[in-house]
Amino acid sequence: AQHCPPAPSSLPLILNPPGRRPSLCSTAMSFRLVMTFICDVGFVLQDYFDIVKNPMDLSTIKRKLDTGQYQEPWQYVDDVWLMFNNAWLYNRKTSRVYKYCSKLAEVFEQEIDPVMQELGYCCGRK
């Protein structure tokens, strides 16, 4: 059966329905030490763009979600995983940012999998 993606205008409600736990962005923003995700990446990191070729951060994801720039759920999910992958690539495994990113990725999987399943996808991972 062919799956029709939801209308872009409904994605914010689908990905963050009322009455559900706070959105991933809200959860992530409560982590004070994850400021590198919240601020535009590369702002203070001089070599960031030498290492990370396709930057992504939570403020960009939130803006794209709020302004309806995601046409289908996978675009949102891909941006979140891109942000995680960039953090893992740039930061040492022993750093707080790397560890918080790993924890946040676990939370994201737990939260996004049921949402994607409701939309007819297997999960929030490719």
N, CA, C and O atoms as CSV, one atom per row, in Angstrom:
chain,resi,resn,atom,element,x,y,z
A,1,ALA,N,N,0.840,-1.185,0.000
A,1,ALA,CA,C,0.000,0.000,0.000
A,1,ALA,C,C,0.879,1.241,0.000
A,1,ALA,O,O,1.883,1.308,0.710
A,2,GLN,N,N,0.495,2.204,-0.792
A,2,GLN,CA,C,1.263,3.445,-0.866
A,2,GLN,C,C,0.910,4.317,0.330
A,2,GLN,O,O,-0.255,4.431,0.711
A,3,HIS,N,N,1.918,4.920,0.907
A,3,HIS,CA,C,1.717,5.762,2.082
A,3,HIS,C,C,1.763,7.218,1.663
A,3,HIS,O,O,2.724,7.662,1.035
A,4,CYS,N,N,0.721,7.959,2.013
A,4,CYS,CA,C,0.691,9.389,1.710
A,4,CYS,C,C,1.154,10.149,2.944
A,4,CYS,O,O,0.580,9.986,4.021
A,5,PRO,N,N,2.177,10.971,2.803
A,5,PRO,CA,C,2.648,11.728,3.962
A,5,PRO,C,C,1.622,12.768,4.384
A,5,PRO,O,O,0.827,13.226,3.564
A,6,PRO,N,N,1.637,13.141,5.652
A,6,PRO,CA,C,0.719,14.173,6.121
A,6,PRO,C,C,1.050,15.519,5.488
A,6,PRO,O,O,2.161,15.745,5.007
A,7,ALA,N,N,0.068,16.398,5.502
A,7,ALA,CA,C,0.292,17.746,4.976
A,7,ALA,C,C,1.355,18.442,5.812
A,7,ALA,O,O,1.376,18.280,7.032
A,8,PRO,N,N,2.250,19.223,5.177
A,8,PRO,CA,C,3.311,19.901,5.927
A,8,PRO,C,C,2.796,20.738,7.089
A,8,PRO,O,O,3.455,20.827,8.126
A,9,SER,N,N,1.638,21.348,6.931
A,9,SER,CA,C,1.115,22.200,8.001
A,9,SER,C,C,0.722,21.396,9.238
A,9,SER,O,O,0.637,21.953,10.332
A,10,SER,N,N,0.479,20.093,9.078
A,10,SER,CA,C,0.095,19.275,10.226
A,10,SER,C,C,1.281,18.603,10.903
A,10,SER,O,O,1.124,18.015,11.973
A,11,LEU,N,N,2.467,18.677,10.302
A,11,LEU,CA,C,3.633,18.008,10.880
A,11,LEU,C,C,3.968,18.467,12.293
A,11,LEU,O,O,4.253,17.617,13.136
A,12,PRO,N,N,3.949,19.775,12.602
A,12,PRO,CA,C,4.264,20.157,13.987
A,12,PRO,C,C,3.351,19.483,15.010
A,12,PRO,O,O,3.819,19.074,16.072
A,13,LEU,N,N,2.062,19.360,14.709
A,13,LEU,CA,C,1.138,18.707,15.642
A,13,LEU,C,C,1.356,17.205,15.699
A,13,LEU,O,O,1.215,16.596,16.759
A,14,ILE,N,N,1.700,16.602,14.564
A,14,ILE,CA,C,1.944,15.161,14.540
A,14,ILE,C,C,3.212,14.829,15.309
A,14,ILE,O,O,3.237,13.876,16.089
A,15,LEU,N,N,4.264,15.611,15.093
A,15,LEU,CA,C,5.541,15.328,15.732
A,15,LEU,C,C,5.582,15.760,17.193
A,15,LEU,O,O,6.432,15.296,17.953
A,16,ASN,N,N,4.674,16.643,17.589
A,16,ASN,CA,C,4.625,17.113,18.977
A,16,ASN,C,C,3.164,17.335,19.375
A,16,ASN,O,O,2.737,18.474,19.564
A,17,PRO,N,N,2.385,16.224,19.504
A,17,PRO,CA,C,0.958,16.384,19.784
A,17,PRO,C,C,0.693,16.940,21.177
A,17,PRO,O,O,1.461,16.687,22.105
A,18,PRO,N,N,-0.412,17.711,21.329
A,18,PRO,CA,C,-0.773,18.238,22.645
A,18,PRO,C,C,-1.010,17.085,23.622
A,18,PRO,O,O,-1.528,16.037,23.239
A,19,GLY,N,N,-0.631,17.283,24.875
A,19,GLY,CA,C,-0.845,16.269,25.889
A,19,GLY,C,C,0.250,15.226,25.963
A,19,GLY,O,O,0.267,14.409,26.883
A,20,ARG,N,N,1.149,15.244,25.023
A,20,ARG,CA,C,2.263,14.302,25.040
A,20,ARG,C,C,3.433,14.960,25.759
A,20,ARG,O,O,3.410,16.165,26.008
A,21,ARG,N,N,4.449,14.180,26.092
A,21,ARG,CA,C,5.641,14.750,26.721
A,21,ARG,C,C,6.142,15.929,25.911
A,21,ARG,O,O,5.869,16.016,24.713
A,22,PRO,N,N,6.873,16.842,26.545
A,22,PRO,CA,C,7.415,17.977,25.796
A,22,PRO,C,C,8.220,17.503,24.594
A,22,PRO,O,O,8.799,16.416,24.606
A,23,SER,N,N,8.248,18.320,23.575
A,23,SER,CA,C,8.958,17.957,22.349
A,23,SER,C,C,10.434,17.717,22.616
A,23,SER,O,O,10.971,18.115,23.650
A,24,LEU,N,N,11.074,17.061,21.668
A,24,LEU,CA,C,12.506,16.796,21.782
A,24,LEU,C,C,13.272,18.096,21.951
A,24,LEU,O,O,14.215,18.162,22.738
A,25,CYS,N,N,12.875,19.131,21.218
A,25,CYS,CA,C,13.573,20.416,21.345
A,25,CYS,C,C,13.472,20.930,22.777
A,25,CYS,O,O,14.462,21.403,23.334
A,26,SER,N,N,12.299,20.843,23.372
A,26,SER,CA,C,12.144,21.310,24.752
A,26,SER,C,C,12.969,20.464,25.706
A,26,SER,O,O,13.597,20.991,26.624
A,27,THR,N,N,12.970,19.160,25.492
A,27,THR,CA,C,13.763,18.269,26.335
A,27,THR,C,C,15.238,18.602,26.211
A,27,THR,O,O,15.945,18.708,27.212
A,28,ALA,N,N,15.695,18.765,24.988
A,28,ALA,CA,C,17.113,19.035,24.748
A,28,ALA,C,C,17.523,20.378,25.322
A,28,ALA,O,O,18.623,20.517,25.856
A,29,MET,N,N,16.649,21.363,25.217
A,29,MET,CA,C,17.010,22.694,25.689
A,29,MET,C,C,17.140,22.735,27.203
A,29,MET,O,O,17.722,23.674,27.745
A,30,SER,N,N,16.608,21.733,27.893
A,30,SER,CA,C,16.776,21.695,29.346
A,30,SER,C,C,18.177,21.247,29.742
A,30,SER,O,O,18.583,21.435,30.889
A,31,PHE,N,N,18.907,20.669,28.828
A,31,PHE,CA,C,20.294,20.288,29.095
A,31,PHE,C,C,21.179,21.513,28.875
A,31,PHE,O,O,21.429,21.906,27.735
A,32,ARG,N,N,21.647,22.108,29.955
A,32,ARG,CA,C,22.460,23.322,29.822
A,32,ARG,C,C,23.756,23.080,29.068
A,32,ARG,O,O,24.231,23.971,28.364
A,33,LEU,N,N,24.331,21.911,29.197
A,33,LEU,CA,C,25.624,21.650,28.578
A,33,LEU,C,C,25.526,21.268,27.109
A,33,LEU,O,O,26.530,20.903,26.497
A,34,VAL,N,N,24.343,21.346,26.540
A,34,VAL,CA,C,24.186,21.010,25.133
A,34,VAL,C,C,24.053,22.302,24.322
A,34,VAL,O,O,23.421,22.322,23.266
A,35,MET,N,N,24.646,23.356,24.822
A,35,MET,CA,C,24.539,24.656,24.168
A,35,MET,C,C,25.073,24.648,22.740
A,35,MET,O,O,24.647,25.462,21.922
A,36,THR,N,N,25.982,23.757,22.432
A,36,THR,CA,C,26.484,23.721,21.059
A,36,THR,C,C,25.401,23.307,20.081
A,36,THR,O,O,25.500,23.612,18.892
A,37,PHE,N,N,24.363,22.614,20.554
A,37,PHE,CA,C,23.255,22.267,19.675
A,37,PHE,C,C,22.317,23.457,19.500
A,37,PHE,O,O,21.767,23.677,18.421
A,38,ILE,N,N,22.144,24.220,20.577
A,38,ILE,CA,C,21.154,25.284,20.575
A,38,ILE,C,C,21.656,26.505,19.811
A,38,ILE,O,O,20.924,27.092,19.014
A,39,CYS,N,N,22.886,26.878,20.053
A,39,CYS,CA,C,23.478,28.004,19.337
A,39,CYS,C,C,23.756,27.574,17.910
A,39,CYS,O,O,23.882,26.381,17.632
A,40,ASP,N,N,23.852,28.516,17.024
A,40,ASP,CA,C,24.240,28.167,15.666
A,40,ASP,C,C,25.597,27.506,15.726
A,40,ASP,O,O,26.554,28.077,16.251
A,41,VAL,N,N,25.681,26.297,15.186
A,41,VAL,CA,C,26.925,25.545,15.273
A,41,VAL,C,C,28.040,26.291,14.564
A,41,VAL,O,O,27.820,26.981,13.569
A,42,GLY,N,N,29.227,26.137,15.094
A,42,GLY,CA,C,30.390,26.762,14.488
A,42,GLY,C,C,30.644,28.179,14.947
A,42,GLY,O,O,31.646,28.778,14.558
A,43,PHE,N,N,29.758,28.738,15.771
A,43,PHE,CA,C,29.899,30.132,16.187
A,43,PHE,C,C,31.219,30.374,16.913
A,43,PHE,O,O,31.905,31.359,16.642
A,44,VAL,N,N,31.574,29.486,17.829
A,44,VAL,CA,C,32.814,29.637,18.577
A,44,VAL,C,C,33.825,28.540,18.271
A,44,VAL,O,O,34.932,28.557,18.809
A,45,LEU,N,N,33.476,27.623,17.447
A,45,LEU,CA,C,34.325,26.480,17.162
A,45,LEU,C,C,35.029,26.708,15.832
A,45,LEU,O,O,34.457,26.477,14.767
A,46,GLN,N,N,36.261,27.157,15.903
A,46,GLN,CA,C,36.973,27.604,14.710
A,46,GLN,C,C,37.155,26.516,13.665
A,46,GLN,O,O,37.114,26.806,12.470
A,47,ASP,N,N,37.355,25.270,14.082
A,47,ASP,CA,C,37.591,24.201,13.110
A,47,ASP,C,C,36.336,23.388,12.795
A,47,ASP,O,O,36.413,22.385,12.084
A,48,TYR,N,N,35.193,23.806,13.311
A,48,TYR,CA,C,33.963,23.026,13.159
A,48,TYR,C,C,33.645,22.747,11.693
A,48,TYR,O,O,33.360,21.608,11.324
A,49,PHE,N,N,33.693,23.777,10.865
A,49,PHE,CA,C,33.307,23.608,9.460
A,49,PHE,C,C,34.353,22.859,8.646
A,49,PHE,O,O,34.067,22.420,7.532
A,50,ASP,N,N,35.554,22.708,9.179
A,50,ASP,CA,C,36.552,21.856,8.531
A,50,ASP,C,C,36.203,20.384,8.727
A,50,ASP,O,O,36.528,19.542,7.890
A,51,ILE,N,N,35.548,20.087,9.827
A,51,ILE,CA,C,35.218,18.705,10.180
A,51,ILE,C,C,33.782,18.357,9.793
A,51,ILE,O,O,33.532,17.299,9.215
A,52,VAL,N,N,32.849,19.238,10.109
A,52,VAL,CA,C,31.428,19.004,9.839
A,52,VAL,C,C,31.043,19.758,8.572
A,52,VAL,O,O,31.068,20.989,8.538
A,53,LYS,N,N,30.692,19.022,7.547
A,53,LYS,CA,C,30.403,19.633,6.240
A,53,LYS,C,C,28.946,20.046,6.071
A,53,LYS,O,O,28.640,20.893,5.231
A,54,ASN,N,N,28.042,19.461,6.857
A,54,ASN,CA,C,26.618,19.780,6.736
A,54,ASN,C,C,26.055,20.041,8.139
A,54,ASN,O,O,25.426,19.158,8.720
A,55,PRO,N,N,26.274,21.246,8.690
A,55,PRO,CA,C,25.874,21.526,10.076
A,55,PRO,C,C,24.358,21.546,10.273
A,55,PRO,O,O,23.595,21.873,9.365
A,56,MET,N,N,23.950,21.186,11.486
A,56,MET,CA,C,22.545,21.232,11.873
A,56,MET,C,C,22.497,21.440,13.377
A,56,MET,O,O,23.331,20.908,14.109
A,57,ASP,N,N,21.516,22.218,13.840
A,57,ASP,CA,C,21.356,22.476,15.269
A,57,ASP,C,C,19.878,22.551,15.611
A,57,ASP,O,O,19.035,22.664,14.721
A,58,LEU,N,N,19.564,22.487,16.900
A,58,LEU,CA,C,18.170,22.472,17.337
A,58,LEU,C,C,17.403,23.728,16.961
A,58,LEU,O,O,16.218,23.648,16.637
A,59,SER,N,N,18.042,24.872,16.996
A,59,SER,CA,C,17.311,26.093,16.648
A,59,SER,C,C,16.884,26.061,15.180
A,59,SER,O,O,15.800,26.538,14.843
A,60,THR,N,N,17.714,25.512,14.319
A,60,THR,CA,C,17.352,25.387,12.902
A,60,THR,C,C,16.217,24.380,12.735
A,60,THR,O,O,15.276,24.627,11.981
A,61,ILE,N,N,16.301,23.252,13.429
A,61,ILE,CA,C,15.244,22.240,13.351
A,61,ILE,C,C,13.924,22.822,13.841
A,61,ILE,O,O,12.890,22.641,13.199
A,62,LYS,N,N,13.953,23.515,14.969
A,62,LYS,CA,C,12.725,24.116,15.513
A,62,LYS,C,C,12.153,25.155,14.556
A,62,LYS,O,O,10.944,25.191,14.327
A,63,ARG,N,N,13.013,25.996,13.999
A,63,ARG,CA,C,12.539,27.011,13.048
A,63,ARG,C,C,11.902,26.352,11.828
A,63,ARG,O,O,10.832,26.768,11.385
A,64,LYS,N,N,12.553,25.327,11.286
A,64,LYS,CA,C,12.016,24.636,10.113
A,64,LYS,C,C,10.684,23.962,10.431
A,64,LYS,O,O,9.781,23.943,9.594
A,65,LEU,N,N,10.561,23.412,11.629
A,65,LEU,CA,C,9.309,22.784,12.036
A,65,LEU,C,C,8.216,23.836,12.222
A,65,LEU,O,O,7.095,23.662,11.745
A,66,ASP,N,N,8.544,24.920,12.914
A,66,ASP,CA,C,7.566,25.981,13.182
A,66,ASP,C,C,7.096,26.695,11.923
A,66,ASP,O,O,5.962,27.172,11.874
A,67,THR,N,N,7.941,26.776,10.912
A,67,THR,CA,C,7.585,27.504,9.685
A,67,THR,C,C,7.130,26.580,8.558
A,67,THR,O,O,6.974,27.024,7.420
A,68,GLY,N,N,6.917,25.304,8.862
A,68,GLY,CA,C,6.380,24.378,7.872
A,68,GLY,C,C,7.328,24.018,6.745
A,68,GLY,O,O,6.885,23.686,5.645
A,69,GLN,N,N,8.622,24.078,7.002
A,69,GLN,CA,C,9.582,23.764,5.947
A,69,GLN,C,C,9.760,22.269,5.724
A,69,GLN,O,O,10.298,21.863,4.694
A,70,TYR,N,N,9.321,21.445,6.666
A,70,TYR,CA,C,9.404,20.001,6.476
A,70,TYR,C,C,8.170,19.543,5.705
A,70,TYR,O,O,7.039,19.765,6.138
A,71,GLN,N,N,8.395,18.905,4.564
A,71,GLN,CA,C,7.295,18.431,3.742
A,71,GLN,C,C,6.809,17.051,4.177
A,71,GLN,O,O,5.656,16.693,3.935
A,72,GLU,N,N,7.671,16.286,4.809
A,72,GLU,CA,C,7.293,14.969,5.307
A,72,GLU,C,C,8.140,14.631,6.526
A,72,GLU,O,O,9.213,15.206,6.711
A,73,PRO,N,N,7.670,13.697,7.367
A,73,PRO,CA,C,8.332,13.428,8.650
A,73,PRO,C,C,9.799,13.035,8.536
A,73,PRO,O,O,10.595,13.384,9.408
A,74,TRP,N,N,10.174,12.314,7.478
A,74,TRP,CA,C,11.570,11.886,7.360
A,74,TRP,C,C,12.531,13.057,7.256
A,74,TRP,O,O,13.685,12.933,7.668
A,75,GLN,N,N,12.096,14.183,6.721
A,75,GLN,CA,C,12.975,15.354,6.647
A,75,GLN,C,C,13.336,15.829,8.055
A,75,GLN,O,O,14.486,16.170,8.330
A,76,TYR,N,N,12.355,15.847,8.927
A,76,TYR,CA,C,12.582,16.223,10.325
A,76,TYR,C,C,13.515,15.223,10.996
A,76,TYR,O,O,14.507,15.607,11.616
A,77,VAL,N,N,13.195,13.942,10.868
A,77,VAL,CA,C,13.990,12.883,11.488
A,77,VAL,C,C,15.428,12.922,10.971
A,77,VAL,O,O,16.375,12.791,11.747
A,78,ASP,N,N,15.586,13.099,9.668
A,78,ASP,CA,C,16.933,13.162,9.085
A,78,ASP,C,C,17.743,14.320,9.653
A,78,ASP,O,O,18.936,14.172,9.918
A,79,ASP,N,N,17.100,15.479,9.844
A,79,ASP,CA,C,17.814,16.626,10.414
A,79,ASP,C,C,18.252,16.355,11.854
A,79,ASP,O,O,19.357,16.725,12.251
A,80,VAL,N,N,17.387,15.711,12.630
A,80,VAL,CA,C,17.751,15.400,14.016
A,80,VAL,C,C,18.932,14.436,14.041
A,80,VAL,O,O,19.880,14.637,14.801
A,81,TRP,N,N,18.882,13.388,13.213
A,81,TRP,CA,C,20.004,12.438,13.175
A,81,TRP,C,C,21.264,13.089,12.628
A,81,TRP,O,O,22.367,12.743,13.050
A,82,LEU,N,N,21.123,14.022,11.699
A,82,LEU,CA,C,22.285,14.761,11.199
A,82,LEU,C,C,22.937,15.543,12.341
A,82,LEU,O,O,24.162,15.562,12.466
A,83,MET,N,N,22.119,16.184,13.167
A,83,MET,CA,C,22.643,16.922,14.312
A,83,MET,C,C,23.411,15.988,15.254
A,83,MET,O,O,24.515,16.308,15.695
A,84,PHE,N,N,22.813,14.832,15.556
A,84,PHE,CA,C,23.494,13.865,16.425
A,84,PHE,C,C,24.801,13.398,15.798
A,84,PHE,O,O,25.842,13.389,16.454
A,85,ASN,N,N,24.745,13.013,14.537
A,85,ASN,CA,C,25.952,12.511,13.864
A,85,ASN,C,C,27.053,13.561,13.819
A,85,ASN,O,O,28.229,13.234,13.977
A,86,ASN,N,N,26.682,14.814,13.606
A,86,ASN,CA,C,27.675,15.891,13.616
A,86,ASN,C,C,28.325,16.027,14.994
A,86,ASN,O,O,29.539,16.197,15.104
A,87,ALA,N,N,27.507,15.950,16.036
A,87,ALA,CA,C,28.039,16.064,17.403
A,87,ALA,C,C,28.978,14.904,17.711
A,87,ALA,O,O,30.027,15.095,18.327
A,88,TRP,N,N,28.604,13.715,17.285
A,88,TRP,CA,C,29.468,12.553,17.522
A,88,TRP,C,C,30.757,12.653,16.714
A,88,TRP,O,O,31.822,12.247,17.181
A,89,LEU,N,N,30.660,13.186,15.519
A,89,LEU,CA,C,31.843,13.336,14.672
A,89,LEU,C,C,32.811,14.361,15.256
A,89,LEU,O,O,34.016,14.115,15.317
A,90,TYR,N,N,32.294,15.495,15.680
A,90,TYR,CA,C,33.145,16.608,16.110
A,90,TYR,C,C,33.721,16.423,17.518
A,90,TYR,O,O,34.876,16.773,17.764
A,91,ASN,N,N,32.938,15.886,18.427
A,91,ASN,CA,C,33.336,15.814,19.836
A,91,ASN,C,C,33.961,14.468,20.194
A,91,ASN,O,O,33.605,13.433,19.631
A,92,ARG,N,N,34.896,14.503,21.139
A,92,ARG,CA,C,35.515,13.269,21.639
A,92,ARG,C,C,34.485,12.444,22.404
A,92,ARG,O,O,33.571,12.993,23.020
A,93,LYS,N,N,34.639,11.129,22.361
A,93,LYS,CA,C,33.713,10.232,23.057
A,93,LYS,C,C,33.682,10.485,24.557
A,93,LYS,O,O,32.691,10.170,25.217
A,94,THR,N,N,34.736,11.042,25.094
A,94,THR,CA,C,34.798,11.303,26.533
A,94,THR,C,C,34.208,12.659,26.919
A,94,THR,O,O,34.091,12.960,28.108
A,95,SER,N,N,33.838,13.474,25.946
A,95,SER,CA,C,33.328,14.820,26.246
A,95,SER,C,C,31.886,14.766,26.746
A,95,SER,O,O,31.147,13.825,26.456
A,96,ARG,N,N,31.502,15.790,27.497
A,96,ARG,CA,C,30.120,15.889,27.980
A,96,ARG,C,C,29.143,16.039,26.825
A,96,ARG,O,O,28.057,15.460,26.850
A,97,VAL,N,N,29.520,16.808,25.820
A,97,VAL,CA,C,28.624,17.010,24.683
A,97,VAL,C,C,28.335,15.674,24.007
A,97,VAL,O,O,27.182,15.378,23.693
A,98,TYR,N,N,29.358,14.872,23.781
A,98,TYR,CA,C,29.185,13.558,23.147
A,98,TYR,C,C,28.244,12.688,23.989
A,98,TYR,O,O,27.336,12.049,23.458
A,99,LYS,N,N,28.472,12.672,25.298
A,99,LYS,CA,C,27.655,11.841,26.190
A,99,LYS,C,C,26.211,12.332,26.246
A,99,LYS,O,O,25.280,11.528,26.200
A,100,TYR,N,N,26.019,13.649,26.345
A,100,TYR,CA,C,24.659,14.189,26.344
A,100,TYR,C,C,23.975,13.929,25.010
A,100,TYR,O,O,22.776,13.653,24.966
A,101,CYS,N,N,24.719,14.017,23.942
A,101,CYS,CA,C,24.170,13.729,22.621
A,101,CYS,C,C,23.691,12.280,22.553
A,101,CYS,O,O,22.613,12.003,22.028
A,102,SER,N,N,24.483,11.369,23.079
A,102,SER,CA,C,24.102,9.951,23.073
A,102,SER,C,C,22.825,9.727,23.875
A,102,SER,O,O,21.945,8.976,23.454
A,103,LYS,N,N,22.728,10.377,25.024
A,103,LYS,CA,C,21.524,10.258,25.844
A,103,LYS,C,C,20.323,10.862,25.124
A,103,LYS,O,O,19.240,10.278,25.118
A,104,LEU,N,N,20.513,12.011,24.528
A,104,LEU,CA,C,19.439,12.667,23.799
A,104,LEU,C,C,18.991,11.824,22.609
A,104,LEU,O,O,17.800,11.786,22.299
A,105,ALA,N,N,19.914,11.155,21.944
A,105,ALA,CA,C,19.569,10.269,20.827
A,105,ALA,C,C,18.701,9.106,21.311
A,105,ALA,O,O,17.773,8.692,20.617
A,106,GLU,N,N,19.003,8.582,22.498
A,106,GLU,CA,C,18.178,7.512,23.073
A,106,GLU,C,C,16.755,8.005,23.327
A,106,GLU,O,O,15.783,7.325,22.997
A,107,VAL,N,N,16.645,9.190,23.913
A,107,VAL,CA,C,15.328,9.774,24.179
A,107,VAL,C,C,14.594,10.005,22.860
A,107,VAL,O,O,13.401,9.720,22.750
A,108,PHE,N,N,15.304,10.518,21.872
A,108,PHE,CA,C,14.691,10.771,20.572
A,108,PHE,C,C,14.127,9.479,19.979
A,108,PHE,O,O,12.989,9.460,19.510
A,109,GLU,N,N,14.908,8.410,19.996
A,109,GLU,CA,C,14.431,7.128,19.458
A,109,GLU,C,C,13.167,6.671,20.176
A,109,GLU,O,O,12.207,6.242,19.534
A,110,GLN,N,N,13.163,6.760,21.500
A,110,GLN,CA,C,11.997,6.329,22.273
A,110,GLN,C,C,10.761,7.154,21.935
A,110,GLN,O,O,9.648,6.628,21.907
A,111,GLU,N,N,10.954,8.436,21.682
A,111,GLU,CA,C,9.827,9.329,21.413
A,111,GLU,C,C,9.377,9.297,19.950
A,111,GLU,O,O,8.179,9.364,19.671
A,112,ILE,N,N,10.324,9.195,19.018
A,112,ILE,CA,C,9.965,9.310,17.602
A,112,ILE,C,C,9.464,7.994,17.023
A,112,ILE,O,O,8.639,8.006,16.111
A,113,ASP,N,N,9.943,6.856,17.530
A,113,ASP,CA,C,9.520,5.570,16.970
A,113,ASP,C,C,8.000,5.396,16.973
A,113,ASP,O,O,7.440,5.065,15.929
A,114,PRO,N,N,7.300,5.606,18.106
A,114,PRO,CA,C,5.842,5.443,18.078
A,114,PRO,C,C,5.147,6.447,17.154
A,114,PRO,O,O,4.140,6.123,16.525
A,115,VAL,N,N,5.683,7.656,17.076
A,115,VAL,CA,C,5.091,8.666,16.188
A,115,VAL,C,C,5.214,8.214,14.738
A,115,VAL,O,O,4.247,8.272,13.979
A,116,MET,N,N,6.403,7.767,14.360
A,116,MET,CA,C,6.610,7.314,12.982
A,116,MET,C,C,5.774,6.069,12.688
A,116,MET,O,O,5.264,5.918,11.577
A,117,GLN,N,N,5.629,5.179,13.668
A,117,GLN,CA,C,4.800,3.987,13.475
A,117,GLN,C,C,3.340,4.366,13.263
A,117,GLN,O,O,2.654,3.752,12.445
A,118,GLU,N,N,2.860,5.367,13.986
A,118,GLU,CA,C,1.491,5.852,13.789
A,118,GLU,C,C,1.294,6.395,12.383
A,118,GLU,O,O,0.189,6.353,11.842
A,119,LEU,N,N,2.371,6.905,11.792
A,119,LEU,CA,C,2.304,7.459,10.438
A,119,LEU,C,C,2.529,6.393,9.367
A,119,LEU,O,O,2.516,6.701,8.175
A,120,GLY,N,N,2.735,5.146,9.782
A,120,GLY,CA,C,2.892,4.060,8.828
A,120,GLY,C,C,4.325,3.710,8.481
A,120,GLY,O,O,4.567,2.927,7.562
A,121,TYR,N,N,5.277,4.280,9.204
A,121,TYR,CA,C,6.690,3.965,8.988
A,121,TYR,C,C,7.127,2.961,10.046
A,121,TYR,O,O,6.440,2.764,11.049
A,122,CYS,N,N,8.275,2.329,9.818
A,122,CYS,CA,C,8.737,1.316,10.777
A,122,CYS,C,C,9.222,1.942,12.076
A,122,CYS,O,O,8.959,1.424,13.161
A,123,CYS,N,N,9.923,3.044,11.960
A,123,CYS,CA,C,10.578,3.621,13.133
A,123,CYS,C,C,11.167,4.979,12.749
A,123,CYS,O,O,10.911,5.499,11.663
A,124,GLY,N,N,11.958,5.539,13.658
A,124,GLY,CA,C,12.595,6.823,13.393
A,124,GLY,C,C,14.048,6.695,13.001
A,124,GLY,O,O,14.825,7.639,13.151
A,125,ARG,N,N,14.419,5.526,12.497
A,125,ARG,CA,C,15.795,5.287,12.041
A,125,ARG,C,C,15.749,4.726,10.635
A,125,ARG,O,O,14.776,4.079,10.247
A,126,LYS,N,N,16.793,4.972,9.881
A,126,LYS,CA,C,16.848,4.402,8.526
A,126,LYS,C,C,17.816,3.260,8.489
A,126,LYS,O,O,18.006,2.646,7.439
